[in-house]
Amino acid sequence: MAASTAFLWSVPLIGAGALSGVLAYAKAKVLGPENPISLSFATGHLNVARVIYNPVKISDLDRFQAVCKEAAQRNKFDRVEFVPTTEDDPGSTQAAAAVSEGVDRVIAAGGDGTVRLVAGALAGTEVEFGILPLGTGNLYARNVKIPIDNLEASAQVAFGRQISARDIAWLEASDQDTAQDGPHDLPSRPDLVAPMADGRHPFLVISGLGFDAQMMADTDTRWKEKIGWGAYVAAGVKHAFDDRLHVTLSVDDGQTVRKLSVKSLFFANCGRLPGGANLVPDALSDDGLLDICAMDVQKGVIGWAALGFQVLAQNFGRKGNANKLQPGGLSFLQGKKVQTSTKVARPVQVDGDPIGSYRRLSITVDPGALKVACPVEDRS
């Protein structure tokens, strides 16, 4: 009896010793000493996060990786991997690879361009999407309440367990103007962003046609690095009194058709800008709708001043005019699908990235296509 009892006790002890050995081997061979995060043997699945980062935006890579690893460990990820973007592959290719390899969460670390491209590759998949805002504007992060200018705080959200279904919007442009010799053409520059493989551009915040796109295209990258958002303002002053945009707008397959003469036409998934200004108050990133915003300035400096006051008033609950354009006014529509046409090709931007000059646009929303790691908002 004593022998059999000793044998019965020895089985779990031997098993525990063997399991300890397996764990030690796995940590040494799979994770390595530089990534000491425990393995999830309970389910047999490694919970993996992959950080796709823009190296240009990171001054101290060792610190950046250390913060990410600490946040990953705290939130029970078994492994965190780091993949840089390149000039030729600015994010979407790396994100698509992560999806095909079964990564659980992909985290975009960079500016709005990196975030936009990674989101486009993740849309419609089960892969969770985290964000580490490292850019100049960080517009989407601001709109979904992710901390800005605090890597530790944003890492806790990016690796955290609060996941929210959010919309993504898509823009398809056609009838491109390549002459580059008209007053509204974009300057010839190699950094005009290309669409994804299906010919569409994803965007998370705002795409635009007209003045705003011309402003984005003419913003000097060197000045943006030096003075941040002020570089956009400087470019905007240059085009403040350009001709107005004449555009035909069709919403939801012709249910609403408008002929407009405006400075800019925006298509918003969400509408908050740096400094807290809310350009499109009703635009929410989880309502399944596009918010169309027509911006007009009819009386020069007075019109621009009126526009500024209206944007300011919107932050205190007063909304723009939905039926009549005022000097310096904003007007709004909502829909799920938008088409535009202009006689002359006009500059177009998606989340601040210039894509070229086009005559025809088609914009759609993809409701709840992203699983975003962000604070859950209370709208009660």
VOPAGU-2260 file (C-alpha; in pm, 1 decimal, decimal comma):
REM VOPAGU-2260
SITE   aa  ch    i         X         Y         Z
SITE  MET   A    0       0,0       0,0       0,0
SITE  ALA   A    1     280,5     241,2      89,2
SITE  ALA   A    2     451,9     171,3    -243,4
SITE  SER   A    3     133,8     228,2    -442,5
SITE  THR   A    4      59,5     548,7    -250,9
SITE  ALA   A    5     409,8     677,1    -320,0
SITE  PHE   A    6     361,9     594,2    -688,1
SITE  LEU   A    7      31,0     783,1    -704,1
SITE  TRP   A    8     191,6    1092,2    -547,9
SITE  SER   A    9     490,8    1069,5    -778,1
SITE  VAL   A   10     278,3    1095,6   -1096,0
SITE  PRO   A   11     165,9    1459,3   -1045,5
SITE  LEU   A   12     509,2    1553,2    -915,0
SITE  ILE   A   13     681,9    1409,4   -1221,2
SITE  GLY   A   14     419,2    1570,6   -1443,1
SITE  ALA   A   15     472,3    1907,6   -1279,1
SITE  GLY   A   16     845,6    1875,8   -1324,4
SITE  ALA   A   17     804,9    1784,8   -1689,2
SITE  LEU   A   18     568,5    2076,5   -1748,4
SITE  SER   A   19     814,7    2314,2   -1582,6
SITE  GLY   A   20    1082,3    2188,5   -1817,0
SITE  VAL   A   21     860,0    2242,6   -2120,2
SITE  LEU   A   22     778,6    2595,8   -2006,7
SITE  ALA   A   23    1145,4    2678,5   -1953,6
SITE  TYR   A   24    1237,9    2536,9   -2294,7
SITE  ALA   A   25     955,6    2726,2   -2467,0
SITE  LYS   A   26    1052,5    3055,7   -2307,2
SITE  ALA   A   27    1412,8    3008,1   -2411,6
SITE  LYS   A   28    1347,5    2887,8   -2766,1
SITE  VAL   A   29    1020,0    3051,1   -2866,2
SITE  LEU   A   30    1023,9    3379,4   -2681,0
SITE  GLY   A   31    1388,1    3434,7   -2607,4
SITE  PRO   A   32    1534,0    3612,4   -2304,8
SITE  GLU   A   33    1446,0    3954,9   -2449,1
SITE  ASN   A   34    1071,2    3881,6   -2449,3
SITE  PRO   A   35     983,6    3720,8   -2112,7
SITE  ILE   A   36     606,4    3678,6   -2150,3
SITE  SER   A   37     428,1    3364,0   -2030,2
SITE  LEU   A   38     273,2    3111,5   -2271,0
SITE  SER   A   39     -97,6    3019,9   -2277,4
SITE  PHE   A   40     -76,2    2642,0   -2251,3
SITE  ALA   A   41    -428,3    2627,0   -2107,8
SITE  THR   A   42    -575,0    2676,4   -2455,7
SITE  GLY   A   43    -281,6    2565,4   -2666,0
SITE  HIS   A   44    -291,2    2900,3   -2848,5
SITE  LEU   A   45     -26,5    3172,1   -2841,9
SITE  ASN   A   46    -192,4    3510,7   -2798,0
SITE  VAL   A   47      23,7    3722,2   -3030,8
SITE  ALA   A   48      30,4    4097,5   -3087,4
SITE  ARG   A   49     222,7    4246,2   -3378,3
SITE  VAL   A   50     328,7    4611,6   -3376,7
SITE  ILE   A   51     364,5    4763,7   -3724,0
SITE  TYR   A   52     562,0    5082,2   -3665,6
SITE  ASN   A   53     689,0    5371,9   -3872,8
SITE  PRO   A   54    1058,8    5396,2   -3775,8
SITE  VAL   A   55    1070,9    5762,5   -3880,2
SITE  LYS   A   56     833,3    5846,7   -3593,3
SITE  ILE   A   57    1038,5    5672,0   -3320,8
SITE  SER   A   58    1347,8    5835,0   -3173,6
SITE  ASP   A   59    1422,8    5566,5   -2910,3
SITE  LEU   A   60    1335,8    5221,9   -3043,3
SITE  ASP   A   61    1460,9    5036,8   -2732,7
SITE  ARG   A   62    1232,7    5237,9   -2504,0
SITE  PHE   A   63     941,3    5202,8   -2746,4
SITE  GLN   A   64     974,8    4824,4   -2753,9
SITE  ALA   A   65    1016,1    4803,3   -2377,5
SITE  VAL   A   66     693,2    4999,0   -2319,0
SITE  CYS   A   67     507,7    4775,8   -2565,5
SITE  LYS   A   68     636,4    4456,0   -2404,6
SITE  GLU   A   69     537,5    4573,5   -2058,5
SITE  ALA   A   70     185,0    4660,5   -2176,7
SITE  ALA   A   71     158,0    4329,2   -2362,9
SITE  GLN   A   72     262,3    4133,3   -2056,1
SITE  ARG   A   73      17,2    4320,3   -1834,0
SITE  ASN   A   74    -264,2    4239,8   -2076,7
SITE  LYS   A   75    -175,7    3868,0   -2102,6
SITE  PHE   A   76     -28,4    3855,7   -2452,2
SITE  ASP   A   77     212,5    3566,0   -2494,3
SITE  ARG   A   78     430,1    3731,6   -2755,4
SITE  VAL   A   79     473,5    4075,1   -2907,1
SITE  GLU   A   80     643,7    4117,8   -3243,9
SITE  PHE   A   81     775,7    4430,9   -3414,4
SITE  VAL   A   82     765,4    4492,1   -3790,0
SITE  PRO   A   83     876,2    4827,0   -3942,2
SITE  THR   A   84     713,2    5000,0   -4234,3
SITE  THR   A   85     922,3    5105,0   -4530,8
SITE  GLU   A   86     890,0    5367,7   -4801,0
SITE  ASP   A   87     774,0    5099,7   -5044,2
SITE  ASP   A   88     552,1    4917,7   -4789,4
SITE  PRO   A   89     397,1    5181,8   -4558,8
SITE  GLY   A   90     174,4    4943,8   -4362,9
SITE  SER   A   91     -91,8    4757,0   -4558,1
SITE  THR   A   92     136,1    4475,2   -4679,7
SITE  GLN   A   93     263,1    4407,5   -4327,7
SITE  ALA   A   94     -90,8    4408,4   -4187,8
SITE  ALA   A   95    -217,1    4171,6   -4457,5
SITE  ALA   A   96      66,7    3932,9   -4372,0
SITE  ALA   A   97     -32,2    3944,0   -4004,9
SITE  VAL   A   98    -389,8    3850,4   -4096,6
SITE  SER   A   99    -277,1    3555,0   -4308,2
SITE  GLU   A  100     -47,3    3435,6   -4028,6
SITE  GLY   A  101    -324,6    3434,8   -3768,0
SITE  VAL   A  102    -197,6    3715,5   -3546,1
SITE  ASP   A  103    -453,7    3807,8   -3277,6
SITE  ARG   A  104    -394,8    4182,2   -3266,1
SITE  VAL   A  105    -219,1    4423,4   -3497,6
SITE  ILE   A  106    -110,5    4758,2   -3355,2
SITE  ALA   A  107     -32,3    5050,0   -3585,9
SITE  ALA   A  108     235,3    5282,1   -3446,0
SITE  GLY   A  109     278,3    5600,3   -3646,6
SITE  GLY   A  110      84,3    5886,3   -3797,4
SITE  ASP   A  111    -258,3    5893,1   -3958,3
SITE  GLY   A  112    -121,9    5744,4   -4281,1
SITE  THR   A  113      15,0    5434,0   -4110,2
SITE  VAL   A  114    -304,2    5392,3   -3906,1
SITE  ARG   A  115    -522,0    5428,6   -4216,2
SITE  LEU   A  116    -333,8    5171,9   -4424,3
SITE  VAL   A  117    -314,6    4912,8   -4147,4
SITE  ALA   A  118    -686,4    4958,3   -4080,4
SITE  GLY   A  119    -763,6    4902,2   -4446,8
SITE  ALA   A  120    -589,8    4564,1   -4442,9
SITE  LEU   A  121    -765,7    4457,6   -4120,6
SITE  ALA   A  122   -1117,6    4566,2   -4220,0
SITE  GLY   A  123   -1365,4    4279,2   -4224,6
SITE  THR   A  124   -1132,0    4036,2   -4046,1
SITE  GLU   A  125   -1137,6    3903,3   -3690,6
SITE  VAL   A  126    -798,3    4057,7   -3611,3
SITE  GLU   A  127    -814,1    4321,3   -3338,6
SITE  PHE   A  128    -674,1    4666,4   -3414,0
SITE  GLY   A  129    -468,4    4875,7   -3171,4
SITE  ILE   A  130    -322,1    5223,2   -3223,3
SITE  LEU   A  131     -11,1    5396,0   -3089,3
SITE  PRO   A  132     -44,2    5757,9   -3212,9
SITE  LEU   A  133     294,7    5899,5   -3307,3
SITE  GLY   A  134     209,6    6149,7   -3582,7
SITE  THR   A  135     136,9    6520,2   -3618,3
SITE  GLY   A  136    -242,2    6511,5   -3625,7
SITE  ASN   A  137    -334,8    6170,3   -3479,5
SITE  LEU   A  138    -691,9    6246,5   -3583,1
SITE  TYR   A  139    -844,2    5900,3   -3550,0
SITE  ALA   A  140    -684,9    5843,4   -3209,2
SITE  ARG   A  141    -835,3    6172,3   -3089,3
SITE  ASN   A  142   -1178,8    6073,1   -3214,5
SITE  VAL   A  143   -1181,8    5737,0   -3035,8
SITE  LYS   A  144   -1033,5    5883,0   -2715,9
SITE  ILE   A  145    -690,7    5716,1   -2730,8
SITE  PRO   A  146    -431,0    5910,6   -2524,5
SITE  ILE   A  147    -202,7    6139,0   -2726,3
SITE  ASP   A  148     160,4    6224,4   -2642,6
SITE  ASN   A  149     177,3    5957,4   -2371,0
SITE  LEU   A  150     325,6    5630,8   -2496,3
SITE  GLU   A  151     267,1    5439,1   -2175,0
SITE  ALA   A  152    -100,4    5537,4   -2158,0
SITE  SER   A  153    -168,5    5470,3   -2526,3
SITE  ALA   A  154      11,0    5133,0   -2502,8
SITE  GLN   A  155    -218,6    5023,4   -2220,5
SITE  VAL   A  156    -515,8    5099,6   -2445,1
SITE  ALA   A  157    -359,8    4945,1   -2757,8
SITE  PHE   A  158    -291,0    4616,1   -2577,1
SITE  GLY   A  159    -598,4    4644,2   -2354,8
SITE  ARG   A  160    -912,4    4431,6   -2352,3
SITE  GLN   A  161   -1172,0    4697,5   -2436,8
SITE  ILE   A  162   -1267,8    4629,5   -2799,6
SITE  SER   A  163   -1526,5    4829,0   -2993,6
SITE  ALA   A  164   -1671,8    4765,7   -3340,9
SITE  ARG   A  165   -1601,2    5074,1   -3554,8
SITE  ASP   A  166   -1677,0    5177,6   -3912,1
SITE  ILE   A  167   -1427,0    5231,5   -4190,1
SITE  ALA   A  168   -1493,5    5433,1   -4506,1
SITE  TRP   A  169   -1367,5    5375,3   -4858,9
SITE  LEU   A  170   -1304,2    5616,5   -5143,9
SITE  GLU   A  171   -1266,9    5514,8   -5507,3
SITE  ALA   A  172   -1146,1    5784,2   -5748,3
SITE  SER   A  173   -1164,7    5782,7   -6127,7
SITE  ASP   A  174   -1110,6    6013,1   -6424,7
SITE  GLN   A  175    -769,7    6128,9   -6307,6
SITE  ASP   A  176    -605,0    6445,8   -6434,3
SITE  THR   A  177    -236,0    6385,3   -6498,7
SITE  ALA   A  178    -160,8    6707,4   -6687,4
SITE  GLN   A  179     -24,9    6880,1   -6374,5
SITE  ASP   A  180     -56,4    7219,9   -6543,4
SITE  GLY   A  181    -383,6    7371,0   -6420,6
SITE  PRO   A  182    -444,1    7607,1   -6127,8
SITE  HIS   A  183    -607,8    7330,7   -5923,4
SITE  ASP   A  184    -368,5    7047,5   -6001,3
SITE  LEU   A  185    -149,2    6894,0   -5737,5
SITE  PRO   A  186     222,8    6959,2   -5764,2
SITE  SER   A  187     421,2    6677,1   -5918,4
SITE  ARG   A  188     539,9    6479,3   -5618,0
SITE  PRO   A  189     628,2    6114,8   -5558,1
SITE  ASP   A  190     447,5    6081,3   -5225,6
SITE  LEU   A  191      91,2    6078,3   -5360,3
SITE  VAL   A  192     -49,1    5767,2   -5194,8
SITE  ALA   A  193    -161,8    5474,1   -5405,3
SITE  PRO   A  194    -487,8    5285,3   -5350,0
SITE  MET   A  195    -504,1    4934,6   -5209,5
SITE  ALA   A  196    -509,9    4631,5   -5437,5
SITE  ASP   A  197    -883,9    4666,8   -5507,2
SITE  GLY   A  198    -839,9    5026,3   -5626,1
SITE  ARG   A  199    -996,9    5187,3   -5317,7
SITE  HIS   A  200    -851,7    5414,8   -5051,0
SITE  PRO   A  201    -950,6    5343,8   -4688,9
SITE  PHE   A  202   -1003,4    5633,2   -4450,4
SITE  LEU   A  203   -1100,2    5657,7   -4085,2
SITE  VAL   A  204   -1165,9    6027,6   -4026,4
SITE  ILE   A  205   -1226,3    6260,2   -4324,1
SITE  SER   A  206   -1166,4    6256,6   -4696,9
SITE  GLY   A  207   -1211,4    6575,1   -4892,6
SITE  LEU   A  208   -1239,0    6735,9   -5233,5
SITE  GLY   A  209   -1125,9    7091,3   -5311,3
SITE  PHE   A  210    -960,7    7345,9   -5082,2
SITE  ASP   A  211    -867,2    7107,3   -4800,3
SITE  ALA   A  212    -702,9    6860,4   -5038,6
SITE  GLN   A  213    -506,7    7139,8   -5207,2
SITE  MET   A  214    -393,7    7254,4   -4861,2
SITE  MET   A  215    -279,7    6902,0   -4767,7
SITE  ALA   A  216     -94,3    6863,0   -5095,9
SITE  ASP   A  217      93,3    7189,6   -5054,7
SITE  THR   A  218     195,7    7132,1   -4693,2
SITE  ASP   A  219     573,3    7112,5   -4674,5
SITE  THR   A  220     681,6    6793,6   -4497,2
SITE  ARG   A  221     986,8    6964,7   -4347,9
SITE  TRP   A  222     773,1    7240,9   -4194,7
SITE  LYS   A  223     525,1    6984,6   -4064,9
SITE  GLU   A  224     808,8    6818,3   -3873,2
SITE  LYS   A  225     918,0    7155,6   -3731,1
SITE  ILE   A  226     590,8    7330,9   -3645,8
SITE  GLY   A  227     335,8    7049,4   -3659,1
SITE  TRP   A  228     -24,3    7143,9   -3740,8
SITE  GLY   A  229      81,4    7503,5   -3812,1
SITE  ALA   A  230     230,0    7386,3   -4142,7
SITE  TYR   A  231    -120,8    7303,0   -4266,7
SITE  VAL   A  232    -241,8    7649,5   -4168,3
SITE  ALA   A  233      38,4    7810,4   -4369,5
SITE  ALA   A  234     -56,6    7606,8   -4675,6
SITE  GLY   A  235    -423,4    7692,1   -4622,4
SITE  VAL   A  236    -355,3    8068,2   -4631,5
SITE  LYS   A  237    -198,7    8021,2   -4974,0
SITE  HIS   A  238    -523,6    7880,1   -5116,7
SITE  ALA   A  239    -778,8    8064,5   -4903,5
SITE  PHE   A  240    -911,2    8266,7   -5196,4
SITE  ASP   A  241    -891,7    8010,5   -5477,7
SITE  ASP   A  242   -1195,9    7954,5   -5698,4
SITE  ARG   A  243   -1492,1    7766,1   -5559,0
SITE  LEU   A  244   -1565,9    7402,9   -5636,4
SITE  HIS   A  245   -1862,9    7322,8   -5865,5
SITE  VAL   A  246   -1974,6    6967,7   -5796,1
SITE  THR   A  247   -2273,1    6739,5   -5847,3
SITE  LEU   A  248   -2343,8    6528,4   -5539,9
SITE  SER   A  249   -2553,8    6208,8   -5533,5
SITE  VAL   A  250   -2636,1    6038,1   -5202,4
SITE  ASP   A  251   -2760,3    5678,3   -5164,6
SITE  ASP   A  252   -2798,2    5601,3   -5536,1
SITE  GLY   A  253   -2970,5    5925,3   -5625,2
SITE  GLN   A  254   -3215,6    5954,3   -5334,9
SITE  THR   A  255   -3066,1    6300,4   -5278,8
SITE  VAL   A  256   -2899,3    6499,1   -5557,9
SITE  ARG   A  257   -2741,5    6840,7   -5507,4
SITE  LYS   A  258   -2549,7    7078,8   -5733,8
SITE  LEU   A  259   -2313,8    7274,6   -5513,1
SITE  SER   A  260   -2069,5    7563,6   -5542,6
SITE  VAL   A  261   -1844,3    7542,2   -5237,1
SITE  LYS   A  262   -1484,2    7571,5   -5120,9
SITE  SER   A  263   -1461,9    7210,3   -5001,2
SITE  LEU   A  264   -1669,3    6897,2   -4977,3
SITE  PHE   A  265   -1588,1    6660,5   -4690,0
SITE  PHE   A  266   -1688,5    6299,8   -4628,6
SITE  ALA   A  267   -1657,8    6217,5   -4260,9
SITE  ASN   A  268   -1648,7    5895,2   -4063,5
SITE  CYS   A  269   -1579,0    6109,7   -3755,7
SITE  GLY   A  270   -1513,8    6480,7   -3731,7
SITE  ARG   A  271   -1295,0    6596,2   -3443,1
SITE  LEU   A  272    -979,0    6791,1   -3530,5
SITE  PRO   A  273    -667,9    6886,9   -3328,7
SITE  GLY   A  274    -739,8    7130,6   -3049,5
SITE  GLY   A  275   -1077,2    6969,7   -2986,0
SITE  ALA   A  276   -1259,5    7149,5   -3271,0
SITE  ASN   A  277   -1546,1    6938,7   -3403,9
SITE  LEU   A  278   -1585,7    7005,1   -3775,7
SITE  VAL   A  279   -1870,7    6755,6   -3827,2
SITE  PRO   A  280   -2063,5    6723,8   -3496,5
SITE  ASP   A  281   -2292,6    6435,8   -3594,0
SITE  ALA   A  282   -2014,9    6218,0   -3739,1
SITE  LEU   A  283   -1963,7    5909,0   -3523,0
SITE  SER   A  284   -1723,0    5627,7   -3599,6
SITE  ASP   A  285   -1976,8    5358,8   -3509,7
SITE  ASP   A  286   -2310,8    5479,5   -3655,0
SITE  GLY   A  287   -2284,0    5313,0   -3997,4
SITE  LEU   A  288   -2321,5    5648,3   -4177,1
SITE  LEU   A  289   -2114,6    5893,2   -4376,9
SITE  ASP   A  290   -2152,7    6259,2   -4288,6
SITE  ILE   A  291   -2121,2    6489,6   -4587,4
SITE  CYS   A  292   -2008,9    6843,4   -4506,7
SITE  ALA   A  293   -2015,3    7128,0   -4760,4
SITE  MET   A  294   -1792,0    7419,4   -4662,6
SITE  ASP   A  295   -1839,6    7752,6   -4834,4
SITE  VAL   A  296   -1672,0    8092,4   -4799,7
SITE  GLN   A  297   -1842,7    8362,0   -5004,9
SITE  LYS   A  298   -1718,0    8692,5   -4863,6
SITE  GLY   A  299   -1343,2    8675,4   -4836,6
SITE  VAL   A  300   -1193,3    8742,0   -4495,1
SITE  ILE   A  301   -1538,3    8801,1   -4345,9
SITE  GLY   A  302   -1650,6    8460,7   -4470,7
SITE  TRP   A  303   -1349,6    8285,4   -4320,4
SITE  ALA   A  304   -1413,7    8460,8   -3988,8
SITE  ALA   A  305   -1779,0    8350,2   -3999,6
SITE  LEU   A  306   -1668,3    7995,3   -4070,8
SITE  GLY   A  307   -1436,4    8001,0   -3769,4
SITE  PHE   A  308   -1715,9    8121,2   -3542,4
SITE  GLN   A  309   -1949,2    7849,7   -3670,7
SITE  VAL   A  310   -1696,6    7572,4   -3602,8
SITE  LEU   A  311   -1644,6    7718,3   -3255,2
SITE  ALA   A  312   -2021,0    7733,4   -3195,3
SITE  GLN   A  313   -2055,3    7366,2   -3292,8
SITE  ASN   A  314   -1842,6    7272,7   -2996,0
SITE  PHE   A  315   -2112,6    7424,5   -2773,3
SITE  GLY   A  316   -2399,7    7234,4   -2933,6
SITE  ARG   A  317   -2503,9    7468,6   -3214,8
SITE  LYS   A  318   -2513,1    7284,6   -3548,8
SITE  GLY   A  319   -2459,0    7411,9   -3899,6
SITE  ASN   A  320   -2733,4    7499,8   -4148,2
SITE  ALA   A  321   -2859,8    7191,8   -4331,0
SITE  ASN   A  322   -3049,6    7370,8   -4608,0
SITE  LYS   A  323   -2893,2    7706,9   -4694,4
SITE  LEU   A  324   -2526,8    7789,2   -4734,0
SITE  GLN   A  325   -2425,2    8102,9   -4545,7
SITE  PRO   A  326   -2111,4    8312,8   -4602,3
SITE  GLY   A  327   -1846,2    8104,0   -4436,4
SITE  GLY   A  328   -2102,3    7834,1   -4361,1
SITE  LEU   A  329   -2117,0    7458,5   -4318,6
SITE  SER   A  330   -2408,1    7240,4   -4427,1
SITE  PHE   A  331   -2455,5    6869,1   -4364,9
SITE  LEU   A  332   -2612,6    6555,3   -4509,1
SITE  GLN   A  333   -2590,8    6189,1   -4410,7
SITE  GLY   A  334   -2592,4    5869,7   -4614,7
SITE  LYS   A  335   -2426,9    5535,3   -4672,9
SITE  LYS   A  336   -2302,6    5593,5   -5026,0
SITE  VAL   A  337   -2191,0    5913,1   -5198,3
SITE  GLN   A  338   -2091,3    5989,7   -5557,1
SITE  THR   A  339   -1950,3    6317,4   -5687,2
SITE  SER   A  340   -1858,8    6455,3   -6026,9
SITE  THR   A  341   -1686,5    6775,7   -6139,1
SITE  LYS   A  342   -1612,5    6909,6   -6487,3
SITE  VAL   A  343   -1257,0    6993,0   -6388,6
SITE  ALA   A  344   -1040,5    6749,6   -6192,9
SITE  ARG   A  345    -992,0    6864,9   -5834,2
SITE  PRO   A  346    -742,0    6757,5   -5564,6
SITE  VAL   A  347    -856,0    6478,7   -5329,9
SITE  GLN   A  348    -723,8    6373,7   -4987,8
SITE  VAL   A  349    -790,7    6081,2   -4754,9
SITE  ASP   A  350    -710,6    6138,3   -4385,0
SITE  GLY   A  351    -464,6    6408,2   -4486,5
SITE  ASP   A  352    -289,2    6204,9   -4757,3
SITE  PRO   A  353    -312,2    6362,2   -5106,5
SITE  ILE   A  354    -401,8    6106,9   -5374,7
SITE  GLY   A  355    -414,6    6320,3   -5691,6
SITE  SER   A  356    -669,2    6519,2   -5893,3
SITE  TYR   A  357    -989,8    6345,2   -6008,2
SITE  ARG   A  358   -1328,1    6422,6   -6163,9
SITE  ARG   A  359   -1531,9    6137,9   -6011,9
SITE  LEU   A  360   -1545,9    5992,4   -5662,5
SITE  SER   A  361   -1742,2    5710,8   -5500,4
SITE  ILE   A  362   -1743,0    5692,0   -5119,5
SITE  THR   A  363   -1898,6    5416,6   -4907,4
SITE  VAL   A  364   -1903,6    5317,8   -4541,5
SITE  ASP   A  365   -1833,6    4967,4   -4406,8
SITE  PRO   A  366   -2021,3    4948,7   -4072,4
SITE  GLY   A  367   -1847,8    4780,1   -3778,3
SITE  ALA   A  368   -1570,1    4640,3   -3997,3
SITE  LEU   A  369   -1291,1    4714,0   -3747,0
SITE  LYS   A  370   -1240,8    4569,5   -3398,4
SITE  VAL   A  371   -1065,0    4866,1   -3236,4
SITE  ALA   A  372    -892,3    4864,2   -2898,0
SITE  CYS   A  373   -1015,5    5192,0   -2750,6
SITE  PRO   A  374   -1199,4    5326,7   -2445,5
SITE  VAL   A  375   -1571,1    5251,2   -2448,8
SITE  GLU   A  376   -1757,9    5581,3   -2479,3
SITE  ASP   A  377   -2051,6    5672,5   -2259,3
SITE  ARG   A  378   -2300,5    5877,0   -2464,5
SITE  SER   A  379   -2580,2    5879,5   -2206,9
